[in-house]
Amino acid sequence: MNLIMPKLLSTKLDETKDNKVIALIDKLTITEVLTKNEYLYILDNITSNTKKHLFNQGLLKKQIYYQNRVYLRGLIEISNYCKKGCLYCGINNKMEVERYRLDIDEIINTAKEGYNLGYRTFVIQGGEDSYYQTKMIVKMLKSIKDMFKDIRITLSLGERSYEDYQAFYDAGADRYLLRHEAASKKLYEHLHPDYMSYDNRINCLKNLKEIGYQVGAGFMVGSPTQNNEDLVEDLLFLKSLNPHMVGIGPYLCHSDTVFKGSSSGTLDETLVMVALTRLILPKTLLPSTTALGSLSPIGREKALKVGANVLMPNISPTEHRIKYEIYQDKICVTDTSDQCRNCIEGRVVMIDHEIDLGVGDALNFEGKK
Ligand code: SF4
């Protein structure tokens, strides 16, 4: 009788699973889409061996379209006032934190400083702060666009009406980042208070696309109660939306929120989702997020090596950076803008990539209407 020892049997089973995961990754590399069950099989069975294969395929796919170029975006955090109550967020409307906001002239001056440092895309980001009326944002956009013709402006100011988005677009905004945070409605509702609407958020993304923006979606990895089925929903949602940018970061627990004590997302889990997203949306822009750099000293470099191709150095006035604390232990809060720029350049060169200071439109964007 041919006896198979249990350990040998389990090794053979593991090999079979590894082979199937590798076959699915290769299929995804070619077809750019898998079924729900196939994505789930990868996430449920991925091992350190098969991860290496996924990461390598993510890097190769990026290099086909973007080579080793890393686009830099100057990030301006304009306000930590927010009327929303995302339950994981350190600056939500219930948190007792020191608040700040930049006025329109300060935003314009920060963009000027960024331009002088070489940046040609500015990401203007803030909490949902009602202080900034539509006409103020329009005035700010027009002023910056009048000064500089060779730039792109990305807004990340949360959920607004269709009319607001249209007015911002007409005034010169090119891109809009609005992470969907969780494509699973159940998970979205677990992470947000009752008055926040999943349907409205998804609708905002659709409106932004319809208007003609380069649109950025995105989600957190490892958020409370999230499971692999939820992550598969994110992948399916991204494929159907076909955004031009996707921000993927680990959930980082903030100890003053209701999720105090929950585990944060891990670097490896996040890298898996970055690499899968690169294979699903090869032409999209994928930021290597600050949250990854906050989780691990070389988190951002690792993301660049599995498919990410954008970095967003902070150019906000240094005195306010510490107050924009969506999660704790955020990096780069005490550096000046030129220190950030030098640090980022050094990190990019270390991994044999190269900085691209061009506007870097997404290759799946067909041009402004
Ligand atoms: S995540 Fe953004 S919208 Fe939500 S509470 Fe924080 S700053 Fe406001």
Residues whose N, C-alpha, C, O or C-beta is under 5 A from the ligand:
A	BS01	SF4	C82 K84 G85 C86 C89 I91 N92 G127 E128
